[in-house]
């Protein structure tokens, strides 16, 4: 049987996560409507991340499997909330969405802690995601002015995800480390 190199599914997952996160922050800053975010949230941020997560499972990467399937589901779920609101079917209030975000903040804490064992770029991505979720939580429960701060922090998060995607692609193509991702904050065993 021939051993052939497999592609790294994280490039698609990170690409989808970064793109949809970036687009949503453009919306939160008032620069773009929901249409492009809904489309990319369902297709690239949602479906493509789910596929990437399932492929990470096949590669034996529990962190990638859990993270990509979770955040792929987040994007599809958020898209469904927007569609149901638009159609006036099971509409969600501002605080309903706030509780949705609080739940995602809590699961993000688990991934953030897990990122300590991976590398610095992963830690930066999850630290900024966690900070962005906390700011969004507060914004949904009475501190609306924090939406702008959340958008800025989450733009950093999106760019950090793309940095990891670029590191995987470019380091593989160059056959050496062109873009550094750093060491784990906590060494494995």
N, CA, C and O of each residue as an XYZ file, in Angstrom:
756
protein
N       0.839     -1.181      0.000
C       0.000      0.000      0.000
C       0.885      1.247      0.000
O       1.873      1.321      0.731
N       0.530      2.189     -0.801
C       1.325      3.408     -0.952
C       1.002      4.410      0.149
O      -0.163      4.681      0.440
N       2.063      4.962      0.761
C       1.868      6.030      1.739
C       1.826      7.348      0.996
O       2.806      7.742      0.362
N       0.699      8.030      1.071
C       0.609      9.337      0.418
C       0.325     10.389      1.477
O      -0.338     10.132      2.482
N       0.833     11.552      1.224
C       0.669     12.665      2.159
C      -0.773     13.148      2.115
O      -1.355     13.317      1.044
N      -1.331     13.363      3.284
C      -2.679     13.893      3.383
C      -2.624     15.394      3.619
O      -1.702     15.895      4.262
N      -3.603     16.099      3.103
C      -3.708     17.524      3.371
C      -4.139     17.747      4.815
O      -4.765     16.880      5.425
N      -3.806     18.888      5.347
C      -4.159     19.238      6.716
C      -5.520     19.938      6.716
O      -5.635     21.053      6.206
N      -6.548     19.302      7.278
C      -7.887     19.895      7.249
C      -7.990     21.210      8.017
O      -8.939     21.969      7.823
N      -7.020     21.482      8.885
C      -7.064     22.723      9.669
C      -7.021     23.959      8.776
O      -7.541     25.006      9.162
N      -6.414     23.866      7.590
C      -6.344     25.058      6.738
C      -7.738     25.515      6.320
O      -8.009     26.714      6.251
N      -8.618     24.561      6.043
C      -9.987     24.913      5.658
C     -10.759     25.409      6.881
O     -11.485     26.400      6.801
N     -10.602     24.719      8.012
C     -11.295     25.135      9.226
C     -10.882     26.525      9.672
O     -11.730     27.355      9.999
N      -9.584     26.780      9.686
C      -9.081     28.097     10.092
C      -9.488     29.179      9.094
O      -9.814     30.302      9.478
N      -9.464     28.827      7.818
C      -9.889     29.784      6.795
C     -11.350     30.176      6.964
O     -11.692     31.357      6.910
N     -12.210     29.181      7.168
C     -13.635     29.449      7.353
C     -13.925     30.210      8.624
O     -14.724     31.146      8.630
N     -13.272     29.807      9.709
C     -13.455     30.497     10.984
C     -13.010     31.951     10.871
O     -13.724     32.860     11.294
N     -11.831     32.166     10.302
C     -11.298     33.521     10.181
C     -12.162     34.409      9.304
O     -12.441     35.554      9.659
N     -12.588     33.886      8.159
C     -13.373     34.697      7.228
C     -14.713     35.106      7.821
O     -15.086     36.277      7.759
N     -15.437     34.155      8.392
C     -16.756     34.496      8.916
C     -16.649     35.384     10.157
O     -17.478     36.270     10.362
N     -15.636     35.146     10.974
C     -15.436     36.012     12.139
C     -15.131     37.439     11.687
O     -15.668     38.397     12.244
N     -14.281     37.577     10.691
C     -13.938     38.902     10.163
C     -15.168     39.601      9.581
O     -15.412     40.773      9.867
N     -15.940     38.880      8.765
C     -17.137     39.480      8.164
C     -18.146     39.914      9.223
O     -18.743     40.985      9.111
N     -18.342     39.080     10.259
C     -19.296     39.454     11.300
C     -18.846     40.722     12.024
O     -19.680     41.536     12.421
N     -17.563     40.889     12.196
C     -17.080     42.102     12.870
C     -17.259     43.321     11.971
O     -17.514     44.420     12.464
N     -17.126     43.137     10.658
C     -17.441     44.231      9.734
C     -18.909     44.637      9.897
O     -19.244     45.820      9.843
N     -19.778     43.641     10.097
C     -21.192     43.927     10.346
C     -21.363     44.647     11.685
O     -22.081     45.642     11.774
N     -20.696     44.136     12.726
C     -20.823     44.750     14.050
C     -20.315     46.187     14.078
O     -20.746     46.986     14.910
N     -19.403     46.512     13.174
C     -18.921     47.891     13.054
C     -19.813     48.734     12.146
O     -19.578     49.930     11.979
N     -20.840     48.108     11.556
C     -21.789     48.832     10.719
C     -21.349     48.996      9.274
O     -21.884     49.842      8.557
N     -20.395     48.208      8.844
C     -19.860     48.361      7.491
C     -20.572     47.501      6.450
O     -20.495     47.802      5.258
N     -21.263     46.438      6.870
C     -21.873     45.504      5.917
C     -23.123     44.904      6.560
O     -23.205     44.759      7.779
N     -24.098     44.557      5.709
C     -25.326     43.924      6.198
C     -25.105     42.452      6.516
O     -23.991     41.939      6.412
N     -26.182     41.784      6.903
C     -26.075     40.381      7.324
C     -25.979     39.383      6.169
O     -25.527     38.257      6.375
N     -26.389     39.767      4.965
C     -26.420     38.824      3.842
C     -25.118     38.071      3.607
O     -25.119     36.840      3.601
N     -23.999     38.783      3.411
C     -22.737     38.068      3.180
C     -22.309     37.211      4.371
O     -21.717     36.147      4.190
N     -22.604     37.668      5.575
C     -22.201     36.911      6.752
C     -23.043     35.643      6.865
O     -22.520     34.577      7.190
N     -24.328     35.752      6.602
C     -25.205     34.578      6.640
C     -24.747     33.542      5.616
O     -24.638     32.357      5.931
N     -24.480     33.992      4.397
C     -24.042     33.057      3.347
C     -22.742     32.362      3.727
O     -22.646     31.136      3.664
N     -21.750     33.139      4.117
C     -20.456     32.539      4.470
C     -20.525     31.781      5.791
O     -19.803     30.803      5.987
N     -21.399     32.235      6.704
C     -21.571     31.535      7.972
C     -22.108     30.128      7.777
O     -21.691     29.200      8.470
N     -23.026     29.967      6.841
C     -23.581     28.636      6.595
C     -22.622     27.787      5.766
O     -22.437     26.606      6.058
N     -22.008     28.374      4.734
C     -21.184     27.584      3.822
C     -19.756     27.390      4.324
O     -19.316     26.254      4.499
N     -19.031     28.471      4.556
C     -17.600     28.371      4.865
C     -17.358     28.248      6.366
O     -16.638     27.354      6.810
N     -17.956     29.141      7.142
C     -17.784     29.082      8.593
C     -18.487     27.885      9.205
O     -18.013     27.328     10.196
N     -19.602     27.486      8.632
C     -20.374     26.372      9.178
C     -20.023     25.044      8.555
O     -19.366     24.211      9.180
N     -20.458     24.840      7.323
C     -20.295     23.543      6.677
C     -18.832     23.168      6.477
O     -18.441     22.043      6.788
N     -18.024     24.078      5.969
C     -16.610     23.745      5.731
C     -15.881     23.440      7.040
O     -15.021     22.560      7.079
N     -16.219     24.163      8.111
C     -15.590     23.860      9.402
C     -16.035     22.497      9.922
O     -15.237     21.769     10.511
N     -17.306     22.147      9.708
C     -17.761     20.814     10.112
C     -16.967     19.735      9.382
O     -16.500     18.773      9.991
N     -16.820     19.909      8.073
C     -16.045     18.942      7.286
C     -14.610     18.872      7.803
O     -14.061     17.785      7.978
N     -14.004     20.040      8.046
C     -12.636     20.066      8.576
C     -12.568     19.332      9.911
O     -11.625     18.582     10.164
N     -13.559     19.545     10.758
C     -13.593     18.864     12.045
C     -13.690     17.357     11.896
O     -13.000     16.616     12.596
N     -14.540     16.899     10.990
C     -14.665     15.454     10.775
C     -13.365     14.872     10.242
O     -12.996     13.753     10.598
N     -12.668     15.618      9.396
C     -11.377     15.142      8.886
C     -10.306     15.177      9.968
O      -9.415     14.327      9.980
N     -10.378     16.153     10.885
C      -9.449     16.175     12.019
C      -9.652     14.922     12.878
O      -8.691     14.373     13.417
N     -10.894     14.477     13.000
C     -11.182     13.241     13.727
C     -10.447     12.075     13.074
O      -9.817     11.264     13.753
N     -10.535     12.005     11.764
C      -9.856     10.936     11.025
C      -8.335     11.003     11.211
O      -7.655      9.978     11.182
N      -7.809     12.224     11.402
C      -6.373     12.408     11.613
C      -5.981     12.135     13.069
O      -4.793     12.127     13.391
N      -6.960     11.910     13.952
C      -6.682     11.644     15.354
C      -6.463     12.884     16.198
O      -5.878     12.801     17.278
N      -6.923     14.035     15.723
C      -6.730     15.289     16.439
C      -8.026     15.668     17.161
O      -8.914     16.274     16.560
N      -8.138     15.318     18.437
C      -9.349     15.594     19.198
C      -9.622     17.089     19.343
O     -10.775     17.515     19.276
N      -8.572     17.889     19.540
C      -8.771     19.329     19.690
C      -9.351     19.914     18.406
O     -10.346     20.637     18.448
N      -8.738     19.608     17.274
C      -9.235     20.113     15.996
C     -10.633     19.610     15.693
O     -11.479     20.358     15.204
N     -10.873     18.333     15.987
C     -12.190     17.737     15.776
C     -13.244     18.499     16.582
O     -14.271     18.915     16.045
N     -12.975     18.673     17.875
C     -13.945     19.339     18.744
C     -14.116     20.812     18.375
O     -15.241     21.305     18.298
N     -13.005     21.515     18.148
C     -13.085     22.952     17.878
C     -13.781     23.240     16.548
O     -14.698     24.059     16.495
N     -13.355     22.579     15.484
C     -13.952     22.894     14.184
C     -15.414     22.475     14.093
O     -16.219     23.195     13.502
N     -15.778     21.323     14.667
C     -17.195     20.941     14.623
C     -18.017     21.859     15.526
O     -19.153     22.196     15.192
N     -17.453     22.267     16.666
C     -18.184     23.174     17.554
C     -18.432     24.519     16.882
O     -19.571     24.980     16.813
N     -17.370     25.149     16.388
C     -17.549     26.491     15.831
C     -18.226     26.456     14.460
O     -18.851     27.438     14.059
N     -18.112     25.343     13.738
C     -18.928     25.171     12.531
C     -20.403     25.162     12.900
O     -21.227     25.782     12.227
N     -20.729     24.449     13.978
C     -22.109     24.414     14.467
C     -22.551     25.789     14.976
O     -23.706     26.180     14.801
N     -21.627     26.518     15.606
C     -21.938     27.881     16.048
C     -22.423     28.717     14.874
O     -23.453     29.385     14.965
N     -21.672     28.680     13.759
C     -22.023     29.530     12.621
C     -23.346     29.121     11.997
O     -24.145     29.978     11.617
N     -23.585     27.821     11.889
C     -24.866     27.366     11.343
C     -25.994     27.758     12.295
O     -27.048     28.217     11.854
N     -25.778     27.580     13.594
C     -26.792     27.948     14.580
C     -27.104     29.434     14.563
O     -28.270     29.827     14.618
N     -26.061     30.267     14.486
C     -26.272     31.707     14.430
C     -27.032     32.086     13.159
O     -27.917     32.942     13.189
N     -26.685     31.448     12.049
C     -27.410     31.695     10.801
C     -28.881     31.326     10.919
O     -29.746     32.046     10.422
N     -29.167     30.213     11.572
C     -30.557     29.794     11.770
C     -31.290     30.808     12.649
O     -32.447     31.131     12.379
N     -30.639     31.309     13.688
C     -31.263     32.346     14.530
C     -31.635     33.553     13.680
O     -32.745     34.075     13.788
N     -30.705     33.997     12.832
C     -30.999     35.169     11.980
C     -32.148     34.894     11.020
O     -33.009     35.750     10.817
N     -32.165     33.693     10.424
C     -33.246     33.344      9.490
C     -34.581     33.291     10.217
O     -35.572     33.839      9.735
N     -34.615     32.627     11.388
C     -35.865     32.543     12.146
C     -36.345     33.925     12.579
O     -37.546     34.194     12.574
N     -35.415     34.801     12.953
C     -35.803     36.180     13.302
C     -36.397     36.889     12.094
O     -37.427     37.555     12.202
N     -35.751     36.748     10.951
C     -36.229     37.419      9.741
C     -37.622     36.923      9.348
O     -38.468     37.704      8.913
N     -37.848     35.627      9.502
C     -39.138     35.036      9.127
C     -40.183     35.159     10.239
O     -41.329     34.742     10.070
N     -39.778     35.735     11.381
C     -40.665     35.857     12.540
C     -41.176     34.493     13.027
O     -42.315     34.363     13.474
N     -40.307     33.487     12.929
C     -40.591     32.152     13.451
C     -39.641     31.941     14.619
O     -38.424     31.975     14.437
N     -40.164     31.730     15.790
C     -39.334     31.592     16.990
C     -38.294     32.704     17.080
O     -37.100     32.419     17.167
N     -38.722     33.960     17.061
C     -37.745     35.052     17.127
C     -36.983     35.056     18.449
O     -37.526     34.726     19.503
N     -35.720     35.438     18.362
C     -34.848     35.530     19.537
C     -34.661     36.988     19.912
O     -34.367     37.826     19.060
N     -34.834     37.285     21.192
C     -34.612     38.645     21.680
C     -33.112     38.888     21.798
O     -32.298     37.980     21.631
N     -32.777     40.132     22.089
C     -31.375     40.511     22.281
C     -30.762     39.701     23.432
O     -29.624     39.241     23.338
N     -31.522     39.533     24.508
C     -30.996     38.750     25.635
C     -30.973     37.257     25.321
O     -30.116     36.540     25.836
N     -31.902     36.767     24.480
C     -31.829     35.359     24.048
C     -30.494     35.094     23.356
O     -29.823     34.101     23.634
N     -30.124     35.994     22.456
C     -28.835     35.861     21.762
C     -27.698     36.008     22.773
O     -26.662     35.354     22.648
N     -27.891     36.856     23.761
C     -26.895     37.010     24.819
C     -26.640     35.699     25.547
O     -25.489     35.342     25.796
N     -27.699     34.979     25.890
C     -27.517     33.684     26.557
C     -26.864     32.665     25.632
O     -26.057     31.853     26.083
N     -27.200     32.696     24.348
C     -26.536     31.857     23.343
C     -25.033     32.140     23.376
O     -24.223     31.213     23.376
N     -24.667     33.416     23.405
C     -23.255     33.806     23.432
C     -22.576     33.419     24.744
O     -21.408     33.029     24.739
N     -23.285     33.521     25.861
C     -22.710     33.111     27.146
C     -22.361     31.626     27.111
O     -21.294     31.228     27.578
N     -23.255     30.806     26.561
C     -22.974     29.369     26.457
C     -21.718     29.133     25.619
O     -20.892     28.284     25.955
N     -21.578     29.887     24.532
C     -20.383     29.747     23.685
C     -19.136     30.287     24.378
O     -18.029     29.813     24.125
N     -19.310     31.259     25.236
C     -18.178     31.747     26.029
C     -17.665     30.635     26.927
O     -16.458     30.428     27.047
N     -18.584     29.927     27.553
C     -18.195     28.853     28.474
C     -17.461     27.720     27.751
O     -16.458     27.219     28.260
N     -17.936     27.315     26.592
C     -17.236     26.251     25.870
C     -15.887     26.757     25.347
O     -14.926     25.995     25.237
N     -15.831     28.038     25.030
C     -14.570     28.621     24.559
C     -13.511     28.587     25.658
O     -12.323     28.468     25.360
N     -13.918     28.690     26.910
C     -12.960     28.584     28.021
C     -12.218     27.250     27.943
O     -11.008     27.198     28.161
N     -12.936     26.180     27.634
C     -12.305     24.850     27.536
C     -11.264     24.842     26.423
O     -10.149     24.359     26.620
N     -11.617     25.369     25.261
C     -10.664     25.408     24.150
C      -9.489     26.335     24.454
O      -8.354     26.053     24.068
N      -9.764     27.430     25.140
C      -8.692     28.356     25.524
C      -7.677     27.650     26.409
O      -6.472     27.775     26.188
N      -8.146     26.914     27.404
C      -7.228     26.161     28.266
C      -6.477     25.119     27.440
O      -5.271     24.944     27.616
N      -7.165     24.437     26.555
C      -6.506     23.466     25.681
C      -5.420     24.092     24.827
O      -4.413     23.452     24.527
N      -5.621     25.339     24.433
C      -4.647     26.020     23.578
C      -3.312     26.236     24.270
O      -2.300     26.435     23.598
N      -3.283     26.203     25.594
C      -2.024     26.346     26.341
C      -1.033     25.252     25.953
O       0.180     25.456     26.008
N      -1.559     24.084     25.558
C      -0.735     22.908     25.274
C      -0.359     22.785     23.796
O       0.346     21.851     23.416
N      -0.827     23.724     22.953
C      -0.598     23.593     21.505
C       0.540     24.499     21.070
O       1.658     24.018     20.883
N       0.302     25.769     20.904
C       1.360     26.730     20.576
C       0.838     28.143     20.784
O      -0.357     28.355     20.988
N       1.736     29.090     20.731
C       1.405     30.482     21.041
C       0.336     31.042     20.104
O      -0.568     31.749     20.550
N       0.431     30.734     18.815
C      -0.559     31.259     17.865
C      -1.958     30.751     18.198
O      -2.931     31.497     18.085
N      -2.066     29.493     18.607
C      -3.370     28.946     18.995
C      -3.874     29.645     20.256
O      -5.055     29.974     20.364
N      -2.969     29.869     21.206
C      -3.342     30.574     22.431
C      -3.848     31.987     22.116
O      -4.870     32.409     22.656
N      -3.150     32.714     21.255
C      -3.571     34.077     20.894
C      -4.959     34.046     20.251
O      -5.804     34.891     20.547
N      -5.188     33.074     19.376
C      -6.484     32.962     18.709
C      -7.596     32.726     19.733
O      -8.626     33.400     19.700
N      -7.387     31.778     20.633
C      -8.448     31.473     21.598
C      -8.553     32.511     22.709
O      -9.645     32.735     23.230
N      -7.459     33.144     23.080
C      -7.532     34.223     24.080
C      -8.337     35.394     23.523
O      -9.171     35.967     24.225
N      -8.091     35.749     22.269
C      -8.845     36.853     21.667
C     -10.299     36.451     21.420
O     -11.195     37.286     21.544
N     -10.546     35.186     21.072
C     -11.929     34.724     20.911
C     -12.670     34.794     22.242
O     -13.808     35.259     22.301
N     -12.025     34.334     23.300
C     -12.652     34.372     24.616
C     -12.923     35.812     25.052
O     -14.011     36.116     25.541
N     -11.950     36.690     24.878
C     -12.142     38.103     25.234
C     -13.272     38.719     24.407
O     -14.081     39.485     24.929
N     -13.324     38.385     23.129
C     -14.396     38.894     22.267
C     -15.766     38.410     22.710
O     -16.722     39.185     22.729
N     -15.871     37.121     23.071
C     -17.145     36.600     23.559
C     -17.566     37.289     24.856
O     -18.733     37.649     25.015
N     -16.632     37.473     25.777
C     -16.964     38.146     27.036
C     -17.490     39.562     26.748
O     -18.485     39.985     27.337
N     -16.832     40.283     25.854
C     -17.284     41.632     25.500
C     -18.667     41.598     24.849
O     -19.510     42.446     25.142
N     -18.906     40.627     23.971
C     -20.228     40.498     23.350
C     -21.292     40.142     24.382
O     -22.414     40.644     24.323
N     -20.936     39.272     25.329
C     -21.882     38.927     26.398
C     -22.317     40.191     27.135
O     -23.508     40.438     27.330
N     -21.331     40.981     27.538
C     -21.630     42.218     28.261
C     -22.449     43.173     27.397
O     -23.366     43.831     27.889
N     -22.120     43.246     26.122
C     -22.857     44.131     25.214
C     -24.319     43.706     25.088
O     -25.201     44.554     24.953
N     -24.582     42.403     25.131
C     -25.963     41.923     25.019
C     -26.760     42.070     26.314
O     -27.979     41.902     26.321
N     -26.069     42.382     27.399
C     -26.770     42.537     28.678
C     -26.579     43.930     29.265
O     -26.383     44.093     30.469
N     -26.639     44.941     28.380
C     -26.719     46.307     28.860
C     -25.532     47.213     28.596
O     -25.618     48.412     28.859
N     -24.446     46.695     28.095
C     -23.262     47.521     27.852
C     -22.974     47.570     26.345
O     -21.909     47.150     25.892
N     -23.942     48.090     25.581
C     -23.883     48.073     24.119
C     -22.618     48.712     23.553
O     -22.166     48.342     22.469
N     -22.052     49.658     24.275
C     -20.857     50.344     23.768
C     -19.670     49.392     23.625
O     -18.698     49.717     22.942
N     -19.738     48.225     24.259
C     -18.639     47.259     24.159
C     -18.637     46.492     22.837
O     -17.698     45.749     22.553
N     -19.697     46.670     22.020
C     -19.726     46.000     20.710
C     -18.531     46.381     19.850
O     -17.958     45.529     19.171
N     -18.150     47.654     19.873
C     -17.016     48.096     19.066
C     -15.722     47.462     19.548
O     -14.914     47.003     18.741
N     -15.523     47.435     20.860
C     -14.322     46.791     21.410
C     -14.314     45.306     21.060
O     -13.271     44.758     20.703
N     -15.477     44.650     21.160
C     -15.574     43.232     20.807
C     -15.195     43.023     19.345
O     -14.473     42.082     19.015
N     -15.680     43.895     18.473
C     -15.378     43.767     17.046
C     -13.881     43.876     16.792
O     -13.333     43.108     16.001
N     -13.224     44.801     17.439
C     -11.777     44.976     17.248
C     -11.021     43.750     17.744
O     -10.124     43.250     17.065
N     -11.384     43.266     18.928
C     -10.722     42.079     19.489
C     -10.955     40.868     18.584
O     -10.046     40.065     18.371
N     -12.161     40.741     18.058
C     -12.473     39.582     17.217
C     -11.863     39.701     15.817
O     -11.659     38.683     15.156
N     -11.574     40.895     15.359
C     -10.799     41.041     14.124
C      -9.390     40.501     14.350
O      -8.835     39.826     13.483
N      -8.815     40.794     15.510
C      -7.504     40.221     15.868
C      -7.592     38.697     15.869
O      -6.699     38.018     15.363
N      -8.674     38.162     16.441
C      -8.886     36.714     16.480
C      -8.931     36.127     15.068
O      -8.280     35.120     14.790
N      -9.696     36.756     14.186
C      -9.811     36.276     12.805
C      -8.453     36.282     12.114
O      -8.097     35.324     11.426
N      -7.701     37.350     12.294
C      -6.378     37.444     11.667
C      -5.403     36.439     12.264
O      -4.534     35.927     11.558
N      -5.536     36.150     13.559
C      -4.693     35.131     14.185
C      -4.999     33.750     13.600
O      -4.087     32.956     13.370
N      -6.279     33.466     13.361
C      -6.657     32.188     12.735
C      -6.068     32.099     11.329
O      -5.549     31.055     10.933
N      -6.151     33.187     10.585
C      -5.568     33.192      9.236
C      -4.049     33.066      9.281
O      -3.453     32.459      8.391
N      -3.424     33.627     10.299
C      -1.979     33.474     10.445
C      -1.628     31.995     10.596
O      -0.687     31.509      9.968
N      -2.389     31.283     11.432
C      -2.126     29.845     11.587
C      -2.359     29.109     10.277
O      -1.591     28.214      9.924
N      -3.416     29.480      9.551
C      -3.677     28.866      8.254
C      -2.498     29.119      7.317
O      -2.024     28.199      6.649
N      -2.031     30.346      7.270
C      -0.898     30.691      6.408
C       0.353     29.933      6.824
O       1.111     29.478      5.968
N       0.581     29.791      8.129
C       1.761     29.057      8.606
C       1.712     27.607      8.144
O       2.724     27.066      7.699
N       0.552     26.976      8.244
C       0.436     25.579      7.808
C       0.727     25.463      6.315
O       1.487     24.591      5.895
N       0.127     26.335      5.519
C       0.288     26.267      4.062
C       1.719     26.616      3.650
O       2.367     25.848      2.938
N       2.205     27.764      4.093
C       3.514     28.241      3.639
C       4.658     27.393      4.178
O       5.626     27.137      3.462
N       4.560     26.952      5.432
C       5.619     26.098      5.981
C       5.681     24.768      5.246
O       6.763     24.226      5.020
N       4.525     24.248      4.876
C       4.494     22.995      4.114
C       5.091     23.192      2.726
O       5.898     22.381      2.272
N       4.697     24.262      2.057
C       5.204     24.511      0.704
C       6.711     24.770      0.696
O       7.420     24.319     -0.204
N       7.193     25.496      1.701
C       8.618     25.834      1.764
C       9.459     24.672      2.275
O      10.674     24.649      2.075
N       8.823     23.708      2.931
C       9.571     22.604      3.500
C      10.387     23.012      4.724
O      11.306     22.304      5.136
N      10.044     24.142      5.287
C      10.724     24.646      6.482
C       9.792     25.642      7.162
O       8.753     26.012      6.616
N      10.178     26.070      8.360
C       9.349     27.005      9.103
C       9.585     28.436      8.621
O      10.581     29.073      8.965
N       8.644     28.920      7.817
C       8.685     30.298      7.319
C       7.959     31.216      8.303
O       8.443     32.297      8.637
N       6.805     30.769      8.752
C       6.027     31.494      9.753
C       6.043     30.692     11.047
O       5.665     29.520     11.059
N       6.469     31.305     12.113
C       6.560     30.631     13.408
C       5.214     30.705     14.131
O       4.503     31.707     14.057
N       4.886     29.624     14.826
C       3.656     29.613     15.614
C       3.940     29.624     17.110
O       3.015     29.749     17.913
N       5.186     29.497     17.489
C       5.574     29.568     18.893
C       5.463     28.236     19.603
O       4.984     27.242     19.057
N       5.913     28.254     20.812
C       5.896     27.046     21.648
C       4.631     27.018     22.491
O       3.978     28.046     22.670
N       4.281     25.834     23.014
C       3.152     25.759     23.945
C       3.427     26.565     25.213
O       4.575     26.655     25.647
N       2.409     27.140     25.800
C       2.574     27.834     27.072
C       2.832     26.843     28.191
O       3.539     27.151     29.151
N       2.258     25.647     28.067
C       2.493     24.561     29.012
C       3.007     23.376     28.197
O       2.331     22.892     27.290
N       4.202     22.921     28.530
C       4.821     21.814     27.780
C       4.051     20.524     28.014
O       3.607     20.242     29.127
N       3.899     19.742     26.940
C       3.285     18.421     27.048
C       4.275     17.476     27.705
O       5.429     17.392     27.285
N       3.841     16.780     28.714
C       4.616     15.745     29.426
C       6.097     16.019     29.467
O       6.855     15.231     30.033
